[in-house]
Amino acid sequence: MVDIQQRLRPGVLLREAVEDMRHTGLDLLKTSLAKARDNPGPLLGIGALVAAYLSKDFLAGTAPHNRDGATDHAPPPDAAQPAIAKAKPKAKPKTKKAKPAKSKGSSDD
């Protein structure tokens, strides 16, 4: 009876659970490594996909242009321009000035 009480203590149960998970994890790792050694193709493919994903921003700079000459990504902002452009004031529409009417008695003729 004392033996059962010792085994049912929370600390003992937790320690046994952690130890079982550690052994299961090690067994899984060993099995995975053995399979990767036997057939490395899928592992190399996954590695290539991860590398391409992590370097996508670098690779986008060398992407070919579309038919219209534009790239698939936005160009980097110009360093000379501020990050937030100020709105330009709208230009007032030009109005034609009315010419003064000639008087009938004018001697310009």
Long-range contacts (C-beta under 8 A, 24 or more apart in sequence): none
